[in-house]
Amino acid sequence: IQFADLPRLSVLSLWGNALTGSVPNLDNATNLRAILLGNNQLTGTIPTVFGTMPRLEIVALWNMGLAGSIPPSLFDSKELVAVAIGGNELTGTIPKSVGRPTLMQGLAMESNLLTGTIPSEIGNLVELEALTVHSNMLTGSIPASIGNCTLLRALELGDNNLEGFVPATLGNLRNLQLLHLQRSDLKGSLNFLCSKRRLIAADCGGPNAEVECDCCAPCCNDQMQNCGFYLDVSTLILDCLSKGYCQQKT
């Protein structure tokens, strides 16, 4: 099938098969609203043509074989509400353009080979409910601007090389239910988050605890091979779609 010859196509859903090759040519499919190709064996890079799709709301390319960098144009559509590109072999940095789609509700870039810092532009995503960038090679500190994302329910930053002090602006995340900061080089106290019932994992264990946290479960340290658990992003996406959460809020 030549998808480029289907200009009226609005949803492309081929996830969860055993497809091989590269991401299909979608150059003329400018009316696409959802691209769901995750859990296949597709390789290559993230097509820059996604940035020319003004209606695009969902990009789900998780658990494939994609390599290369994240094109800044991926975040050009102002309609984007969910991007899931975790479980690939993506390299380079998180582009600052990540802060453009202010309707974004879910952003998953976990388990790649990303380097550099978490852009402060993340703080522009005031509708964001889930951010997962764990298991990369990110450095620098947690940007204070993340406190602008007051609707966040899940924040997974663990298994990176983040350093510095935990920002007090995390206290603005009144809806936060899940926080993963384990196996990093962060310092400070998380006790200001202990007044509400939350699942928090951080490096508060062992004789050389880096973080103070009276409510963390588990308390990890850098020597532990596995500590805590992470969200299954594919399950979240499918649940989101089936219940209609992945859509613009009115």
C-alpha positions as semicolon CSV with decimal commas, in nm:
position;residue;x (nm);y (nm);z (nm)
1;I;0,000;0,000;0,000
2;Q;0,131;0,344;-0,092
3;F;0,014;0,553;0,204
4;A;0,144;0,865;0,033
5;D;-0,137;0,817;-0,221
6;L;-0,405;0,843;0,051
7;P;-0,431;1,217;0,116
8;R;-0,755;1,178;0,314
9;L;-0,612;0,920;0,554
10;S;-0,659;1,039;0,913
11;V;-0,548;0,738;1,125
12;L;-0,267;0,495;1,047
13;S;-0,271;0,212;1,302
14;L;-0,039;-0,082;1,241
15;W;0,107;-0,124;1,591
16;G;0,185;-0,461;1,746
17;N;0,273;-0,662;1,437
18;A;0,600;-0,798;1,302
19;L;0,651;-0,537;1,034
20;T;1,003;-0,480;0,905
21;G;1,165;-0,221;0,684
22;S;1,149;0,153;0,742
23;V;0,869;0,389;0,842
24;P;0,641;0,417;0,537
25;N;0,645;0,715;0,309
26;L;0,373;0,953;0,428
27;D;0,473;1,261;0,229
28;N;0,125;1,337;0,095
29;A;-0,079;1,212;0,390
30;T;-0,108;1,561;0,532
31;N;-0,447;1,497;0,698
32;L;-0,313;1,235;0,937
33;R;-0,417;1,282;1,299
34;A;-0,268;0,964;1,446
35;I;0,035;0,753;1,351
36;L;0,048;0,429;1,552
37;L;0,335;0,207;1,442
38;G;0,480;0,096;1,776
39;N;0,587;-0,258;1,871
40;N;0,711;-0,345;1,525
41;Q;1,059;-0,399;1,383
42;L;1,075;-0,090;1,170
43;T;1,413;0,081;1,140
44;G;1,551;0,405;1,005
45;T;1,491;0,753;1,144
46;I;1,191;0,958;1,251
47;P;1,064;1,120;0,929
48;T;1,086;1,499;0,920
49;V;0,764;1,503;0,716
50;F;0,568;1,466;1,041
51;G;0,631;1,835;1,093
52;T;0,427;1,918;0,781
53;M;0,109;1,756;0,916
54;P;-0,090;2,038;1,077
55;R;-0,360;1,806;1,218
56;L;-0,124;1,554;1,375
57;E;-0,226;1,472;1,735
58;I;-0,060;1,138;1,816
59;V;0,278;0,995;1,718
60;A;0,339;0,648;1,865
61;L;0,663;0,490;1,745
62;W;0,761;0,308;2,064
63;N;0,966;-0,014;2,084
64;M;1,095;-0,026;1,728
65;G;1,446;0,001;1,586
66;L;1,465;0,370;1,513
67;A;1,801;0,546;1,528
68;G;1,933;0,895;1,462
69;S;1,828;1,213;1,637
70;I;1,486;1,353;1,720
71;P;1,402;1,604;1,445
72;P;1,294;1,940;1,589
73;S;1,010;1,940;1,334
74;L;0,849;1,646;1,514
75;F;0,693;1,897;1,753
76;D;0,574;2,147;1,489
77;S;0,207;2,048;1,496
78;K;0,019;2,264;1,745
79;E;-0,240;1,986;1,775
80;L;-0,005;1,727;1,929
81;V;-0,136;1,567;2,247
82;A;0,083;1,254;2,270
83;V;0,429;1,153;2,148
84;A;0,572;0,811;2,235
85;I;0,916;0,735;2,090
86;G;1,066;0,532;2,375
87;G;1,237;0,195;2,342
88;N;1,441;0,286;2,035
89;E;1,807;0,376;1,978
90;L;1,763;0,749;1,935
91;T;2,070;0,964;1,997
92;G;2,146;1,333;2,032
93;T;1,960;1,580;2,249
94;I;1,598;1,658;2,324
95;P;1,522;1,953;2,095
96;K;1,401;2,278;2,247
97;S;1,105;2,262;2,010
98;V;0,958;2,005;2,250
99;G;0,790;2,300;2,422
100;R;0,591;2,410;2,117
101;P;0,279;2,187;2,132
102;T;0,119;2,335;2,443
103;L;-0,172;2,086;2,425
104;M;0,063;1,793;2,489
105;Q;-0,066;1,551;2,752
106;G;0,179;1,260;2,723
107;L;0,548;1,262;2,627
108;A;0,749;0,938;2,636
109;M;1,115;0,925;2,526
110;E;1,243;0,661;2,769
111;S;1,500;0,386;2,702
112;N;1,694;0,553;2,425
113;L;2,050;0,688;2,403
114;L;1,965;1,055;2,449
115;T;2,227;1,292;2,587
116;G;2,237;1,656;2,693
117;T;1,997;1,826;2,931
118;I;1,622;1,833;2,982
119;P;1,519;2,157;2,805
120;S;1,359;2,424;3,021
121;E;1,101;2,457;2,742
122;I;0,934;2,148;2,890
123;G;0,774;2,396;3,128
124;N;0,562;2,530;2,841
125;L;0,362;2,204;2,835
126;V;0,104;2,311;3,089
127;E;-0,139;2,031;2,990
128;L;0,122;1,757;3,037
129;E;0,012;1,462;3,252
130;A;0,291;1,210;3,193
131;L;0,661;1,263;3,117
132;T;0,893;0,962;3,088
133;V;1,257;1,015;2,988
134;H;1,414;0,753;3,215
135;S;1,695;0,520;3,107
136;N;1,886;0,758;2,884
137;M;2,216;0,941;2,936
138;L;2,077;1,283;3,022
139;T;2,290;1,522;3,224
140;G;2,244;1,854;3,402
141;S;1,977;1,939;3,652
142;I;1,599;1,904;3,659
143;P;1,472;2,235;3,517
144;A;1,278;2,443;3,769
145;S;1,028;2,518;3,491
146;I;0,890;2,165;3,523
147;G;0,692;2,304;3,813
148;N;0,474;2,481;3,554
149;C;0,338;2,141;3,449
150;T;0,093;2,134;3,737
151;L;-0,123;1,858;3,583
152;L;0,161;1,603;3,586
153;R;0,059;1,271;3,735
154;A;0,366;1,068;3,637
155;L;0,724;1,197;3,615
156;E;0,997;0,943;3,537
157;L;1,352;1,080;3,518
158;G;1,547;0,793;3,677
159;D;1,846;0,602;3,538
160;N;2,011;0,909;3,391
161;N;2,312;1,117;3,493
162;L;2,111;1,406;3,634
163;E;2,276;1,608;3,908
164;G;2,219;1,910;4,127
165;F;1,948;1,965;4,385
166;V;1,590;1,852;4,350
167;P;1,399;2,170;4,257
168;A;1,149;2,300;4,509
169;T;0,912;2,368;4,218
170;L;0,820;1,997;4,220
171;G;0,597;2,099;4,508
172;N;0,372;2,271;4,251
173;L;0,279;1,932;4,104
174;R;-0,032;1,885;4,314
175;N;-0,161;1,597;4,098
176;L;0,164;1,400;4,104
177;Q;0,113;1,031;4,184
178;L;0,433;0,871;4,057
179;L;0,786;1,015;4,075
180;H;1,098;0,821;3,973
181;L;1,438;0,984;4,032
182;Q;1,640;0,674;4,121
183;R;1,993;0,587;4,008
184;S;2,100;0,944;3,940
185;D;2,327;1,198;4,110
186;L;2,057;1,425;4,247
187;K;2,082;1,570;4,597
188;G;1,855;1,734;4,850
189;S;1,534;1,642;5,024
190;L;1,206;1,510;4,889
191;N;1,026;1,529;5,221
192;F;0,826;1,828;5,100
193;L;0,643;1,579;4,875
194;C;0,559;1,339;5,158
195;S;0,240;1,513;5,272
196;K;0,040;1,332;5,001
197;R;0,023;0,964;4,920
198;R;0,255;0,909;4,625
199;L;0,484;0,643;4,481
200;I;0,834;0,790;4,493
201;A;1,163;0,619;4,415
202;A;1,495;0,797;4,478
203;D;1,851;0,736;4,593
204;C;1,781;0,750;4,964
205;G;1,917;0,404;5,051
206;G;2,251;0,269;5,169
207;P;2,528;0,430;5,373
208;N;2,589;0,698;5,109
209;A;2,233;0,811;5,050
210;E;2,222;1,110;4,815
211;V;1,863;1,214;4,877
212;E;1,662;1,248;5,195
213;C;1,317;1,096;5,163
214;D;1,101;0,961;5,446
215;C;0,824;0,839;5,216
216;C;1,015;0,680;4,928
217;A;0,941;0,320;4,842
218;P;1,181;0,197;4,736
219;C;1,495;0,374;4,856
220;C;1,760;0,298;4,595
221;N;2,131;0,359;4,544
222;D;2,357;0,368;4,240
223;Q;2,496;0,020;4,306
224;M;2,160;-0,154;4,275
225;Q;2,109;-0,321;3,938
226;N;1,732;-0,280;3,946
227;C;1,532;-0,063;4,176
228;G;1,165;0,017;4,145
229;F;0,959;-0,012;3,831
230;Y;0,865;0,205;3,539
231;L;0,536;0,257;3,363
232;D;0,452;0,041;3,064
233;V;0,408;0,323;2,815
234;S;0,250;0,103;2,548
235;T;-0,023;0,003;2,792
236;L;-0,082;0,366;2,878
237;I;-0,113;0,463;2,513
238;L;-0,361;0,189;2,433
239;D;-0,564;0,268;2,742
240;C;-0,552;0,635;2,650
241;L;-0,683;0,568;2,302
242;S;-0,954;0,323;2,405
243;K;-1,096;0,562;2,663
244;G;-1,060;0,871;2,448
245;Y;-0,813;1,049;2,676
246;C;-0,569;1,119;2,392
247;Q;-0,766;1,402;2,247
248;Q;-0,778;1,774;2,278
249;K;-0,948;1,907;2,586
250;T;-1,245;2,130;2,541
